[in-house]
């Protein structure tokens, strides 16, 4: 549950999204776009029981984020369905695919009929012992035996459905609470259910008339819900094939249907053919969706029978990355990379702009705040201890590190447009190793880069240098692929040393700088990027607050304890001169950690009278010792992390990589093969 209240601008966006017509919501990084979308969907679900809402996103990761949050609200799970291949990425125990939902409804039918069987037995209804209930016979049983007895009981004791208390219809002497409890026609059934622990309802035998009447209404409501379940499952009993059941689930039963824009395009003909209808569309990541992919979800129903579409809510950020068009001619001269969301913004369509962020430290948000004009911080950014404590082992919360050539080589390109930078990859691997040795959990660290070639190189270097001892970080991926996600600490590689490359696109820079919450460390060539006019506002702040040499405090360890306002002593800060210096420092820390762990292990073995087997290789023993140290570090609990995340205002944190649709035609959101800027 959200612990931070919605801001006035978010409330305005939610209210507007519930109104008929078009709603545009512009959300800068960390302003809670996903939470606004989830609240709009939940409100529409509860306010319009007869309407169906379609959720559309660009990527599977964003769709799963929204779907997970909706499922955690007070929305009946039988009304949810998630279409497409990304359903297996949902971090939930429940299967929300079409097959999973059909299986759930059949299981619900079986459980409801089994309970009705027990009810009939407890009521002493005369019926053949071999005859089992079906949905049809359960409906007749309800009308003939259950409802009739309930109405007779209500008439006898003057119980009204909406009344707070009961008044006897006539003074016949049997209107006491005890008499009402004894006369309840389903008392035997609920006594048996309570004995099995299958029901929490209980009849207060010695209670007053009002208490007994309230308990009777609650018990009958519980029975009625079982028959309501049977009524909802009746079509799944009549329809015999899985395909027909799946079609009924999508077209008649589900009230919240989620899919990616790619799945909508691939399955449009099928959805129109089976008669899919919907009333509302909520489109997240709208600024990343091609214009034609935006229009297709609006045409998933046959309009010859009349259009049911009442609301279209588009949520996105045109200041972040646009849709991917890999054909450069179409991109540059036909403007196919302009989304319909961006077109609406350019044409001046009224929109609501979210104006406060709750994701990152204020000083990190300053790196991209200039792009949005009036982007402020939520009060909890200043009050929360997570943002007020410094990053252990680092002198600064964010820093640009100037990386020199390695053996005279900066950027390289083994194949055309497959850009790599070995010096930056080695430097980032050493920085990651330093963080792990200082106790940082690997799940809270992400390594980003701007090119696929560097991503491949980083994965190789991390695998060779770090993974065997300290594990891999949560993500090693590209900036484009990581849009919409976040992590506490981000190590960013800019790769290029000869030309600025496509980071010159300010939208990509905004995405790169806005992924970190607590720590951002950028590795690149200062002389190249500080002279790029388009990047000046961000790099002026990035280079103006700290030196371009990585400043470390090796004596500190995770979890955070030092307030940001407390300056480190002069002798406690080490400025890293170059890559060799960084590797020497990390090697020294690792050697000391291994030695300390070895001593502790041998002391424990001696105490337990256990000797180290002579066939154990020293390297394996050292590796096990390092792993033990890091396992202990991973087990430490950050005291500030005990507080619940401010999901009402923050973007979701994802534990998995942001894999796009397996059936997506524009999968990754970036390409090393795309043409570079004119300076190349």
C-alpha positions as CSV (number, residue, x, y, z in Angstrom):
1,X,0.0,0.0,0.0
2,X,1.3,3.5,-0.9
3,X,2.6,5.4,2.1
4,X,2.9,8.7,0.2
5,X,-0.3,10.5,-0.7
6,X,-1.0,11.5,-4.3
7,X,0.0,15.0,-5.1
8,X,-2.6,17.6,-6.3
9,X,-1.4,17.3,-9.9
10,X,-1.6,13.5,-9.7
11,X,-5.1,13.7,-8.3
12,X,-6.0,16.0,-11.2
13,X,-4.6,13.5,-13.7
14,X,-6.5,10.6,-12.1
15,X,-9.8,12.6,-12.1
16,X,-9.2,13.6,-15.8
17,X,-8.5,10.0,-16.8
18,X,-11.9,8.9,-15.5
19,X,-13.7,11.5,-17.6
20,X,-14.9,10.6,-21.1
21,X,-12.7,11.6,-24.0
22,X,-8.9,12.0,-24.5
23,X,-6.5,12.5,-21.6
24,X,-2.8,13.3,-22.0
25,X,-0.5,12.9,-19.0
26,X,3.1,13.9,-19.2
27,X,5.3,12.4,-16.5
28,X,9.0,13.2,-16.0
29,X,11.2,10.4,-14.5
30,X,10.1,9.4,-11.0
31,X,6.8,11.3,-10.9
32,X,4.6,8.2,-10.5
33,X,3.2,7.6,-14.0
34,X,2.6,4.0,-13.3
35,X,0.8,4.6,-10.0
36,X,-1.4,7.2,-11.7
37,X,-2.3,4.7,-14.4
38,X,-3.0,1.9,-11.9
39,X,-5.3,4.2,-9.9
40,X,-7.2,5.3,-13.0
41,X,-7.7,1.7,-14.0
42,X,-8.9,0.7,-10.4
43,X,-11.3,3.6,-10.3
44,X,-12.8,2.8,-13.6
45,X,-13.2,-0.8,-12.5
46,X,-15.1,0.1,-9.4
47,X,-17.1,3.0,-10.8
48,X,-18.2,1.3,-14.0
49,X,-19.1,-2.4,-13.4
50,X,-20.3,-3.0,-16.9
51,X,-17.3,-1.6,-18.7
52,X,-14.0,-3.3,-19.9
53,X,-10.6,-1.5,-19.7
54,X,-7.8,-2.3,-22.1
55,X,-4.2,-1.7,-20.9
56,X,-1.6,-1.1,-23.6
57,X,2.2,-0.6,-23.1
58,X,5.3,-0.7,-25.3
59,X,7.3,-3.3,-23.4
60,X,6.5,-6.4,-21.4
61,X,8.3,-5.0,-18.4
62,X,6.1,-2.0,-18.1
63,X,3.0,-4.0,-18.7
64,X,4.0,-6.5,-15.9
65,X,4.7,-3.6,-13.5
66,X,1.2,-2.2,-14.0
67,X,-0.5,-5.6,-13.9
68,X,1.3,-6.6,-10.7
69,X,0.2,-3.4,-9.0
70,X,-3.4,-3.8,-10.1
71,X,-3.5,-7.4,-8.9
72,X,-2.4,-6.2,-5.5
73,X,-5.4,-3.8,-5.2
74,X,-9.0,-4.7,-4.3
75,X,-9.7,-6.0,-7.9
76,X,-11.2,-9.4,-8.2
77,X,-8.6,-11.6,-9.9
78,X,-11.2,-13.4,-11.9
79,X,-11.7,-10.2,-13.9
80,X,-8.0,-9.9,-14.8
81,X,-6.2,-11.4,-17.9
82,X,-2.8,-10.7,-19.3
83,X,-2.3,-11.6,-23.0
84,X,1.0,-12.1,-24.9
85,X,4.2,-13.9,-24.3
86,X,5.5,-11.8,-21.4
87,X,3.1,-13.3,-18.9
88,X,5.8,-15.8,-17.7
89,X,7.9,-12.8,-16.6
90,X,5.2,-11.8,-14.0
91,X,6.7,-12.2,-10.5
92,X,3.4,-13.6,-9.2
93,X,2.3,-17.1,-8.1
94,X,-1.0,-16.7,-10.0
95,X,-1.2,-17.5,-13.7
96,X,-3.0,-14.6,-15.5
97,X,-2.6,-16.0,-19.0
98,X,-5.6,-17.1,-21.0
99,X,-5.0,-20.8,-20.1
100,X,-4.3,-19.9,-16.5
101,X,-7.5,-18.0,-16.2
102,X,-9.6,-20.7,-17.7
103,X,-8.1,-23.3,-15.3
104,X,-8.8,-20.9,-12.4
105,X,-12.5,-20.6,-13.4
106,X,-12.8,-24.4,-13.7
107,X,-11.2,-24.8,-10.2
108,X,-13.5,-22.1,-8.8
109,X,-16.5,-24.0,-10.2
110,X,-15.4,-27.2,-8.7
111,X,-14.8,-25.6,-5.3
112,X,-18.2,-23.8,-5.3
113,X,-20.1,-27.0,-6.4
114,X,-18.3,-29.0,-3.7
115,X,-19.4,-26.4,-1.1
116,X,-23.0,-26.6,-2.4
117,X,-22.9,-30.4,-2.1
118,X,-22.0,-30.0,1.6
119,X,-24.8,-27.4,2.1
120,X,-27.4,-29.7,0.6
121,X,-26.2,-32.6,2.9
122,X,-26.3,-30.3,5.9
123,X,-29.8,-29.1,5.0
124,X,-31.0,-32.7,4.6
125,X,-32.3,-32.2,1.1
126,X,-33.6,-35.4,-0.3
127,X,-31.7,-36.2,-3.6
128,X,-30.2,-39.3,-5.2
129,X,-26.7,-40.0,-3.6
130,X,-25.0,-40.5,-6.9
131,X,-26.3,-37.3,-8.4
132,X,-23.7,-34.5,-8.5
133,X,-24.5,-30.8,-8.8
134,X,-23.9,-28.9,-12.0
135,X,-24.1,-25.2,-12.5
136,X,-27.6,-25.6,-13.9
137,X,-28.9,-27.8,-11.0
138,X,-27.2,-25.6,-8.4
139,X,-29.2,-22.7,-9.8
140,X,-32.5,-24.5,-9.2
141,X,-31.3,-25.7,-5.8
142,X,-30.7,-22.1,-4.8
143,X,-34.1,-20.9,-5.9
144,X,-36.1,-23.9,-4.5
145,X,-34.3,-24.6,-1.2
146,X,-31.9,-21.9,-0.2
147,X,-33.6,-18.6,-1.2
148,X,-37.1,-19.9,-0.2
149,X,-35.9,-20.8,3.3
150,X,-34.0,-17.6,3.7
151,X,-37.1,-15.5,2.7
152,X,-39.3,-17.5,5.1
153,X,-36.7,-16.9,7.9
154,X,-36.6,-13.2,7.2
155,X,-40.4,-12.9,7.1
156,X,-40.7,-14.8,10.4
157,X,-38.3,-12.6,12.3
158,X,-38.6,-9.3,10.4
159,X,-35.1,-9.3,9.0
160,X,-34.5,-6.7,6.4
161,X,-31.5,-6.8,4.0
162,X,-30.3,-3.3,4.6
163,X,-31.4,-2.8,8.2
164,X,-29.1,-2.4,11.2
165,X,-31.3,-4.3,13.5
166,X,-34.2,-6.7,13.3
167,X,-37.7,-6.2,14.6
168,X,-40.2,-9.1,15.0
169,X,-43.0,-9.1,12.5
170,X,-45.4,-10.0,15.3
171,X,-45.1,-10.6,19.0
172,X,-45.4,-14.4,19.0
173,X,-43.0,-15.1,21.8
174,X,-40.3,-16.5,19.5
175,X,-38.5,-13.3,18.7
176,X,-35.6,-13.5,21.1
177,X,-32.0,-13.7,19.9
178,X,-31.7,-17.3,21.0
179,X,-34.9,-18.3,19.1
180,X,-33.6,-16.6,16.0
181,X,-30.2,-18.4,16.2
182,X,-31.9,-21.8,16.7
183,X,-34.2,-21.2,13.7
184,X,-31.5,-20.2,11.3
185,X,-32.0,-22.7,8.4
186,X,-28.3,-23.0,7.6
187,X,-26.9,-23.3,11.1
188,X,-25.9,-26.9,10.8
189,X,-23.9,-26.2,7.6
190,X,-21.9,-23.3,9.1
191,X,-21.3,-25.3,12.3
192,X,-19.7,-28.0,10.2
193,X,-17.7,-25.5,8.1
194,X,-16.4,-23.8,11.3
195,X,-15.3,-27.2,12.6
196,X,-13.3,-27.7,9.4
197,X,-11.9,-24.1,9.5
198,X,-13.6,-23.5,6.1
199,X,-15.6,-20.5,7.3
200,X,-15.1,-17.8,9.8
201,X,-18.8,-17.0,10.2
202,X,-20.4,-18.0,13.5
203,X,-23.8,-17.6,14.9
204,X,-23.8,-15.8,18.3
205,X,-26.1,-18.1,20.2
206,X,-26.5,-15.8,23.2
207,X,-26.4,-12.6,21.3
208,X,-29.1,-9.9,20.9
209,X,-31.6,-9.8,18.1
210,X,-29.5,-7.3,16.2
211,X,-26.3,-9.3,16.5
212,X,-28.1,-12.5,15.4
213,X,-29.7,-10.7,12.4
214,X,-26.3,-9.2,11.4
215,X,-24.7,-12.7,11.6
216,X,-27.5,-14.3,9.6
217,X,-27.2,-11.7,6.8
218,X,-23.4,-12.2,6.7
219,X,-23.8,-16.0,6.5
220,X,-26.4,-15.8,3.8
221,X,-24.1,-13.4,1.9
222,X,-21.4,-16.0,2.1
223,X,-23.7,-18.6,0.7
224,X,-24.9,-16.3,-2.0
225,X,-21.3,-15.6,-3.1
226,X,-20.8,-19.3,-3.7
227,X,-23.9,-19.4,-6.0
228,X,-22.6,-16.2,-7.7
229,X,-19.3,-18.1,-8.4
230,X,-21.3,-20.9,-9.9
231,X,-23.3,-18.5,-12.0
232,X,-20.1,-16.9,-13.3
233,X,-18.6,-20.4,-14.1
234,X,-21.7,-21.7,-15.9
235,X,-20.5,-20.8,-19.4
236,X,-17.2,-22.6,-18.8
237,X,-19.2,-25.7,-18.1
238,X,-21.3,-25.3,-21.2
239,X,-18.3,-24.5,-23.5
240,X,-16.4,-27.7,-24.0
241,X,-13.2,-26.7,-25.9
242,X,-10.4,-24.6,-24.4
243,X,-10.5,-22.3,-27.4
244,X,-14.1,-21.4,-26.9
245,X,-13.6,-20.9,-23.2
246,X,-10.6,-18.6,-23.8
247,X,-12.6,-16.6,-26.3
248,X,-15.5,-16.2,-23.8
249,X,-13.0,-15.2,-21.1
250,X,-11.6,-12.4,-23.2
251,X,-14.8,-11.1,-24.8
252,X,-17.4,-11.5,-22.0
253,X,-15.8,-12.3,-18.6
254,X,-12.6,-10.3,-18.1
255,X,-13.0,-6.6,-17.3
256,X,-9.3,-5.6,-17.3
257,X,-7.4,-6.9,-20.3
258,X,-3.6,-6.2,-20.7
259,X,-1.4,-6.6,-23.7
260,X,1.5,-4.9,-25.5
261,X,1.0,-2.8,-28.6
262,X,2.8,-5.5,-30.6
263,X,0.5,-8.2,-29.4
264,X,-2.5,-6.0,-30.3
265,X,-1.2,-5.6,-33.8
266,X,-0.5,-9.3,-34.3
267,X,-3.9,-10.5,-32.9
268,X,-6.2,-7.7,-34.2
269,X,-7.9,-9.9,-36.7
270,X,-8.6,-12.6,-34.2
271,X,-9.9,-10.1,-31.6
272,X,-12.2,-8.5,-34.0
273,X,-13.5,-11.9,-35.3
274,X,-14.4,-13.2,-31.8
275,X,-16.2,-9.9,-31.0
276,X,-13.9,-8.3,-28.5
277,X,-15.3,-5.1,-27.1
278,X,-14.0,-2.5,-24.6
279,X,-14.9,0.9,-23.3
280,X,-11.6,2.4,-22.0
281,X,-8.0,2.4,-23.1
282,X,-5.1,3.3,-20.7
283,X,-1.8,3.5,-22.7
284,X,1.4,3.6,-20.8
285,X,4.8,4.5,-22.4
286,X,2.7,6.2,-25.1
287,X,5.7,8.3,-26.2
288,X,7.6,5.2,-27.1
289,X,4.9,3.7,-29.3
290,X,4.8,4.3,-33.1
291,X,1.9,6.3,-34.4
292,X,0.4,3.3,-36.2
293,X,0.9,1.1,-33.1
294,X,-1.1,3.7,-31.1
295,X,-4.0,3.6,-33.5
296,X,-4.3,-0.2,-33.8
297,X,-5.4,-0.7,-30.2
298,X,-8.2,1.7,-30.8
299,X,-9.5,-0.5,-33.7
300,X,-9.6,-3.9,-31.9
301,X,-13.4,-3.9,-32.0
302,X,-15.9,-4.0,-34.9
303,X,-17.3,-0.5,-35.2
304,X,-20.1,-1.6,-37.5
305,X,-22.1,-2.6,-34.5
306,X,-21.3,0.8,-32.8
307,X,-18.3,2.0,-31.0
308,X,-18.1,1.4,-27.2
309,X,-14.9,3.3,-26.8
310,X,-15.4,6.1,-24.3
311,X,-12.0,7.0,-22.8
312,X,-8.5,7.1,-24.1
313,X,-5.8,7.9,-21.5
314,X,-2.3,8.3,-22.9
315,X,0.6,8.5,-20.4
316,X,4.2,9.1,-21.3
317,X,7.1,11.5,-21.6
318,X,8.1,13.0,-24.9
319,X,11.4,14.2,-23.4
320,X,12.6,10.6,-23.1
321,X,13.4,8.2,-25.9
322,X,11.1,8.0,-29.0
323,X,9.9,5.0,-30.9
324,X,12.6,2.9,-32.6
325,X,12.7,3.1,-36.4
326,X,15.8,1.3,-37.7
327,X,15.4,2.5,-41.3
328,X,17.1,5.9,-41.2
329,X,15.4,7.2,-44.3
330,X,12.0,6.7,-42.8
331,X,13.1,8.1,-39.4
332,X,14.7,11.3,-40.7
333,X,12.6,12.2,-43.7
334,X,9.2,10.7,-42.8
335,X,9.3,11.4,-39.1
336,X,8.0,7.9,-38.3
337,X,9.9,8.1,-35.0
338,X,7.4,10.7,-33.8
339,X,4.7,9.1,-31.6
340,X,1.1,10.1,-31.7
341,X,1.6,11.2,-28.1
342,X,4.4,13.6,-29.1
343,X,2.4,14.9,-32.0
344,X,-0.5,15.8,-29.7
345,X,2.0,17.6,-27.4
346,X,3.4,19.5,-30.3
347,X,0.0,20.5,-31.6
348,X,-0.9,21.9,-28.2
349,X,-3.5,19.4,-27.1
350,X,-4.4,20.1,-23.4
351,X,-2.3,17.9,-21.1
352,X,-1.5,17.4,-17.4
353,X,2.1,17.5,-16.4
354,X,3.2,15.8,-13.2
355,X,5.5,18.2,-11.4
356,X,7.3,16.4,-8.5
357,X,9.6,13.4,-8.4
358,X,10.2,11.0,-5.6
359,X,12.7,8.7,-7.2
360,X,16.2,10.2,-6.9
361,X,18.3,12.4,-4.6
362,X,17.7,16.0,-5.2
363,X,21.3,16.5,-6.5
364,X,20.9,13.6,-9.0
365,X,17.5,14.9,-10.2
366,X,19.2,18.3,-10.9
367,X,21.1,16.6,-13.7
368,X,17.9,16.3,-15.7
369,X,15.6,18.8,-13.9
370,X,16.6,21.5,-16.4
371,X,14.8,19.6,-19.1
372,X,11.4,19.9,-17.4
373,X,11.3,23.5,-16.1
374,X,9.3,23.2,-12.9
375,X,10.2,19.6,-11.7
376,X,10.3,19.6,-7.9
377,X,10.9,17.0,-5.2
378,X,8.5,15.3,-2.9
379,X,8.9,16.1,0.8
380,X,10.1,12.5,1.6
381,X,13.1,13.1,-0.7
382,X,14.4,15.5,2.0
383,X,13.1,13.6,5.0
384,X,13.8,10.0,4.1
385,X,17.1,8.7,5.5
386,X,17.9,6.8,2.3
387,X,18.4,10.1,0.6
388,X,20.2,11.9,3.4
389,X,22.9,9.3,4.0
390,X,26.0,9.2,1.8
391,X,27.0,6.2,-0.3
392,X,29.5,4.2,1.7
393,X,33.0,4.1,0.2
394,X,32.3,7.1,-2.1
395,X,33.1,10.7,-1.4
396,X,30.3,11.9,-3.7
397,X,26.8,10.7,-4.5
398,X,27.3,11.2,-8.2
399,X,30.5,11.8,-10.2
400,X,31.9,11.9,-13.7
401,X,35.1,9.8,-14.0
402,X,37.5,10.7,-16.8
403,X,38.9,7.5,-18.3
404,X,42.1,7.6,-20.3
405,X,43.1,5.3,-23.1
406,X,44.2,1.8,-22.2
407,X,47.5,1.0,-24.0
408,X,46.9,3.9,-26.3
409,X,43.4,2.6,-27.3
410,X,40.1,4.4,-26.5
411,X,37.0,3.4,-28.4
412,X,37.2,0.5,-30.9
413,X,34.9,-1.0,-33.4
414,X,35.5,-4.7,-34.2
415,X,32.7,-4.5,-36.7
416,X,31.0,-1.4,-38.1
417,X,29.0,0.5,-35.4
418,X,29.8,-2.2,-32.8
419,X,31.5,0.3,-30.4
420,X,33.5,-0.9,-27.4
421,X,35.8,0.7,-24.9
422,X,38.0,-1.8,-22.9
423,X,39.4,0.9,-20.6
424,X,35.9,1.9,-19.4
425,X,34.8,-1.8,-19.1
426,X,37.8,-2.6,-16.9
427,X,37.3,0.5,-14.8
428,X,33.6,-0.2,-14.2
429,X,34.4,-3.9,-13.4
430,X,36.9,-2.6,-10.8
431,X,34.4,-0.1,-9.4
432,X,31.7,-2.9,-9.2
433,X,34.2,-5.2,-7.4
434,X,35.0,-2.4,-4.9
435,X,31.3,-1.9,-4.2
436,X,30.7,-5.6,-3.6
437,X,33.8,-5.8,-1.3
438,X,32.4,-2.9,0.7
439,X,29.2,-4.9,1.2
440,X,26.8,-3.4,-1.5
441,X,24.1,-5.9,-2.5
442,X,24.5,-6.9,-6.1
443,X,20.7,-6.6,-6.6
444,X,21.0,-2.8,-6.0
445,X,23.7,-2.2,-8.7
446,X,23.0,-1.8,-12.4
447,X,25.6,-1.3,-15.2
448,X,24.4,0.7,-18.2
449,X,26.0,1.7,-21.5
450,X,24.9,3.4,-24.7
451,X,26.0,0.7,-27.2
452,X,25.3,-3.0,-27.6
453,X,29.0,-3.6,-28.3
454,X,30.0,-2.2,-24.9
455,X,27.2,-4.2,-23.3
456,X,28.7,-7.4,-24.7
457,X,32.2,-6.4,-23.6
458,X,31.0,-5.5,-20.1
459,X,29.3,-8.8,-19.6
460,X,32.5,-10.6,-20.7
461,X,34.7,-8.6,-18.4
462,X,32.3,-8.9,-15.4
463,X,32.1,-12.6,-16.0
464,X,35.9,-13.0,-16.1
465,X,36.8,-10.5,-13.3
466,X,33.9,-10.6,-10.8
467,X,31.2,-13.1,-11.3
468,X,33.1,-16.1,-10.0
469,X,33.7,-14.3,-6.6
470,X,31.2,-11.6,-6.1
471,X,28.3,-12.4,-8.5
472,X,26.8,-10.4,-11.3
473,X,24.9,-7.1,-10.9
474,X,21.2,-6.9,-11.3
475,X,21.5,-5.5,-14.9
476,X,24.1,-5.1,-17.5
477,X,22.2,-3.6,-20.4
478,X,21.8,-0.5,-22.6
479,X,20.3,2.8,-21.6
480,X,17.5,2.4,-24.2
481,X,16.6,-1.0,-22.9
482,X,16.6,0.2,-19.3
483,X,14.1,3.0,-19.9
484,X,11.2,2.7,-17.5
485,X,13.3,1.0,-14.8
486,X,15.5,2.1,-12.0
487,X,18.0,1.0,-9.4
488,X,19.7,2.4,-6.4
489,X,23.2,2.6,-7.9
490,X,24.1,3.0,-11.5
491,X,27.5,2.7,-13.3
492,X,27.2,4.3,-16.7
493,X,29.7,3.8,-19.6
494,X,29.6,6.4,-22.4
495,X,32.0,4.5,-24.6
496,X,32.9,7.0,-27.2
497,X,36.3,8.9,-27.4
498,X,36.3,10.2,-31.0
499,X,32.8,11.5,-31.5
500,X,29.9,12.1,-29.1
501,X,27.6,9.6,-30.9
502,X,23.9,9.2,-30.3
503,X,24.1,10.3,-26.6
504,X,24.0,13.7,-28.3
505,X,20.2,13.1,-28.4
506,X,19.2,14.9,-25.2
507,X,16.3,12.4,-24.7
508,X,18.8,9.5,-24.4
509,X,20.9,11.6,-22.0
510,X,17.8,12.2,-19.8
511,X,17.1,8.5,-19.6
512,X,20.7,7.7,-18.8
513,X,20.9,10.2,-15.9
514,X,17.5,9.4,-14.5
515,X,17.8,5.7,-13.8
516,X,19.7,6.0,-10.5
517,X,18.1,6.7,-7.1
518,X,21.0,7.0,-4.7
519,X,24.3,6.9,-6.7
520,X,25.3,7.7,-10.3
521,X,28.9,7.2,-11.5
522,X,29.5,8.1,-15.2
523,X,32.7,6.9,-17.0
524,X,33.7,8.6,-20.1
525,X,36.1,11.1,-21.9
526,X,35.7,14.5,-20.3
527,X,37.3,16.5,-23.1
528,X,34.8,15.1,-25.6
529,X,31.5,15.4,-23.7
530,X,32.0,18.7,-21.8
531,X,32.4,20.5,-25.2
532,X,29.2,19.1,-26.7
533,X,26.7,22.0,-26.8
534,X,23.5,19.8,-26.4
535,X,24.9,18.2,-23.3
536,X,26.2,21.4,-21.6
537,X,23.4,21.9,-19.0
538,X,23.8,18.4,-17.6
539,X,27.6,18.1,-17.8
540,X,28.1,21.6,-16.3
541,X,26.5,20.2,-13.1
542,X,28.0,16.8,-13.3
543,X,31.6,18.2,-13.7
544,X,31.1,21.2,-11.4
545,X,30.4,19.5,-8.1
546,X,33.2,16.9,-8.0
547,X,36.6,16.2,-9.6
548,X,36.9,14.0,-12.6
549,X,38.9,11.4,-10.7
550,X,37.0,8.8,-8.8
551,X,37.1,9.8,-5.1
552,X,36.8,6.8,-2.7
553,X,36.6,6.3,1.1
554,X,37.9,2.7,1.4
555,X,37.4,2.6,5.2
556,X,33.6,2.9,4.9
557,X,31.3,-0.1,4.4
558,X,27.7,-0.8,3.6
559,X,25.1,-0.1,4.9
560,X,25.0,3.7,4.8
561,X,25.7,5.5,8.1
562,X,27.4,8.8,7.3
563,X,25.1,11.8,6.6
564,X,25.8,13.6,3.3
565,X,26.4,16.8,5.2
566,X,29.3,15.3,7.1
567,X,32.6,15.8,5.3
568,X,35.2,13.1,5.1
569,X,38.6,13.7,6.8
570,X,41.3,14.7,4.4
571,X,43.2,11.5,4.9
572,X,40.1,9.4,4.4
573,X,39.6,10.1,0.7
574,X,41.6,8.4,-2.0
575,X,41.5,10.0,-5.5
576,X,42.0,7.3,-8.1
577,X,44.6,8.4,-10.6
578,X,44.0,5.8,-13.3
579,X,42.8,2.3,-14.0
580,X,45.9,0.6,-12.7
581,X,45.6,2.5,-9.4
582,X,41.9,1.4,-9.1
583,X,42.8,-2.2,-9.7
584,X,45.6,-2.1,-7.1
585,X,43.2,-0.7,-4.5
586,X,40.6,-3.3,-5.2
587,X,43.2,-6.1,-5.1
588,X,44.5,-4.9,-1.8
589,X,41.0,-4.8,-0.3
590,X,40.2,-8.2,-1.7
591,X,43.5,-9.7,-0.3
592,X,42.8,-8.2,3.1
593,X,39.2,-9.6,3.1
594,X,40.4,-13.0,2.0
595,X,43.1,-13.1,4.7
596,X,40.6,-12.1,7.4
597,X,38.1,-14.7,6.2
598,X,40.8,-17.4,6.0
599,X,41.8,-16.7,9.6
600,X,38.3,-16.8,10.8
601,X,37.6,-20.0,8.9
602,X,40.7,-21.7,10.2
603,X,40.0,-20.6,13.7
604,X,36.5,-22.0,13.5
605,X,37.9,-25.3,12.0
606,X,40.4,-25.5,14.9
607,X,37.7,-24.9,17.4
608,X,35.5,-27.6,15.9
609,X,38.5,-29.9,15.6
610,X,38.1,-30.0,11.8
611,X,41.1,-29.9,9.6
612,X,41.2,-28.4,6.1
613,X,41.5,-31.3,3.5
614,X,44.9,-31.2,1.9
615,X,43.4,-31.7,-1.6
616,X,41.6,-28.3,-1.4
617,X,43.3,-26.0,-3.8
618,X,44.3,-22.6,-2.2
619,X,42.5,-20.7,-5.0
620,X,39.3,-22.5,-4.3
621,X,39.6,-21.9,-0.6
622,X,40.2,-18.2,-1.2
623,X,37.3,-18.1,-3.6
624,X,35.0,-19.7,-1.0
625,X,36.3,-17.2,1.6
626,X,35.4,-14.2,-0.6
627,X,32.0,-15.7,-1.3
628,X,31.4,-16.2,2.4
629,X,32.2,-12.5,3.1
630,X,29.9,-11.3,0.3
631,X,27.1,-13.7,1.4
632,X,27.3,-12.1,4.8
633,X,27.2,-8.7,3.2
634,X,24.2,-9.6,1.2
635,X,22.4,-10.7,4.3
636,X,22.9,-7.3,6.0
637,X,19.7,-5.3,6.2
638,X,19.8,-1.7,5.3
639,X,18.1,0.0,8.2
640,X,16.5,2.6,5.9
641,X,15.2,-0.1,3.6
642,X,12.8,-1.4,6.3
643,X,10.5,1.4,5.4
644,X,8.0,0.8,2.6
645,X,8.8,2.2,-0.8
646,X,6.9,5.3,-1.7
647,X,5.2,3.5,-4.6
648,X,2.6,6.2,-4.8
649,X,5.1,8.6,-6.2
650,X,8.0,6.5,-7.3
651,X,8.6,4.5,-10.4
652,X,8.7,0.8,-9.8
653,X,11.9,-0.9,-9.1
654,X,12.4,-4.0,-11.1
655,X,14.3,-7.0,-10.0
656,X,14.4,-8.6,-13.5
657,X,15.9,-7.3,-16.7
658,X,13.7,-5.2,-18.9
659,X,13.1,-7.8,-21.6
660,X,10.8,-6.6,-24.3
661,X,8.1,-8.6,-26.1
662,X,9.3,-11.9,-27.5
663,X,6.8,-11.2,-30.3
664,X,7.8,-7.6,-30.6
665,X,8.9,-6.2,-33.9
666,X,10.9,-3.4,-32.3
667,X,12.5,-5.2,-29.5
668,X,15.4,-3.4,-27.9
669,X,14.8,0.3,-28.3
670,X,18.4,1.0,-29.5
671,X,20.7,-0.2,-32.2
672,X,24.4,0.1,-32.8
673,X,23.7,0.0,-36.4
674,X,21.9,3.3,-36.5
675,X,23.6,6.2,-38.1
676,X,25.6,8.6,-36.0
677,X,25.5,12.4,-35.8
678,X,27.1,14.7,-38.3
679,X,30.2,15.1,-36.3
680,X,31.3,11.6,-37.4
